[in-house]
Amino acid sequence: MNNRPTSRFRRAAAVVAGLAAASVALSGCLYAMIPEQSSKPATTSAPDTEGVAEDLLPFYSQELEWTECGVGFDCTDVTAPLDWEDPGKGEITLSVVRHRAEGTPVGSLLTNPGGPGASGVDLILNSLDFAVGADLIENFDVIGFDPRGVGASTAVTCYDAPEMDDYLYGIPSAARGTAEWESELLDSHKSFAEACDANSDGILPYITTINAARDMDLIRAVLGDKQLNYLGYSYGTFLGATYAKLYPEKAGRLVLDGAIDPAVPGLEVGATQALGFESALRAYMQDCLDSGECPFNGTVDEAMADLGALLASVDSTPLKSGDGRMLGADSLMTAIIAALYSQDSWGYLTQALDEALQGDPTSAFFLADFYNGRENGAYTDNSAEAFRAYNCMDYPVENDPAAEAATNAKIAAGAPTIAPYWTGPDSCSVWPYPPTGTRGEIKAEGAGPILVIGTTNDPATPYEWSESLAKQLEEGVLITRVGEGHTGYNKGNACVDDAVEAFLLDDVVPEDGLRCE
């Protein structure tokens, strides 16, 4: 039992797997099988070792061995130091996939789908044409990688599937909001954290965004690129901005889509996201009411009140699914959140809410399972584990009851439908290692122009964060997509797409403040 959707968002830099949920519009293609291919070697340019410290040369000078892993795809592993401050302490493995340019390659383009904890390898292998547009596929070797702690790289490991079911979907026995409820959830988070520490072979202290950014420079170098070209979504914007801060001279053309504000502390992150999802939920509800096929009626306010009543009903009397699991209010909220990432998914949300009103949790569980990476009783990735590991190391723990009370009041006032299922005990307060990250502005002096894309009603990374990051960066350039959903590039807006591709392919810097209706 746990309150994962609440505590997870509360300390989130972005909601895990959100980009994946939006990219496939819940179609299931994320789980498509990769065709079997015969192995054959593929070439890589000589590693870039210029200026590399002697103790890092064994890593930067490694030559990659590629194996074909799909039509047009090559896979390899990169060896990185466990601890960049002490390279002799041990090694980890980074899983990397490359889709070879369909034309004459102009270089490599690294991508990151967000999370933290989403698999960049899966994104490129299974959703290449969502991750990047056709012109980029034609001209770049598109690179996906699983950051340290994630997926096929040296990974954070915590629970088996039944234990994860209990952690993600279990329903506390104590009444919501009571001291007993908080204690029950905190005990659940503590057990989870202890399992992560016991099963992850000592890597937890090193699962940080700074280390992941250093890993990206290693990948750049062993690919033979003098500078990093990069397209990062959601949490991937924080990773990309951190890279530009650490390696401004190596930062080539960087695009940060759906930005995280690196200066915002964890409590404020949670409050801003709560308000963002409430706004997106209201936009969905208006669309639902206008459709004539909505399970709610009346005004948006009346429909939101009825949705709140549904959540309260499920909270007091969970709905039983065919596999025996019980759908509580937290899991129903997870289903709602999953569908709000993309307007294309709103129809699934209508179906789920309509069924839930009839006592059937099937579609709600489908959405929540998709969000959690669960399929047929198994978990297809370790995104939940990696998400917690990164955020608990990146965000300083805030032990300020007055500030927490003020934040909760802000959420209650600005997001009344979501608020009861949003706040809860801080899961990172029981993480086995103290955080090493800090919050502060990133200027990336000397890095050159960096594109930042913000969508006006993005629920997970609210528009104000993109505005803020673009102002912080020494040469930040803001592109605004007017619309709904998470992230802006390759979502059908030609204005955004043309600007991004002209920048990445031809180094044409758009006008700062470009607004794409």
Protein Blocks (a to p, Z undefined) as FASTA:
>chain_A
ZZklmmmmmmpcbdehklmmmmnnonopmmpccddddddddddddddfehiafklmmmmm
pccddddebehiacddddddfblmlmmloccdddddddddfbdcfbdcdddebjehiafk
lmmmmmmmmmpcfklmmmpccdddddehiajbccddfbdfklmmmmmmmccfbdghiakl
mmmmmmmmmmmmmmmmmmnnopmmmmcfklmmmmmmmmmmmnopabdcdddehjlmmmmm
mmmmmmmmlmccdcdehiadfkbcfklmmmmmmmmmmmmmmmmmmmmmmnopafbecjfk
lmmmmmmmmmmmmmmmccddfkopacdfklmmmmmmmmmmpmklmmmmmmmmmmmmnopa
klmmmmmmmmnopaehiafbfklmmmmmmmmmmpccdddfklmmmmmmmmmmmmmmlmmm
mgccdfklmccbdcfbdcdddfkgokapadddddfklfklgfklmmmmmmmpmkbccddd
edededjehnhpaklmmmmmmmmmnopacdehiacZZ
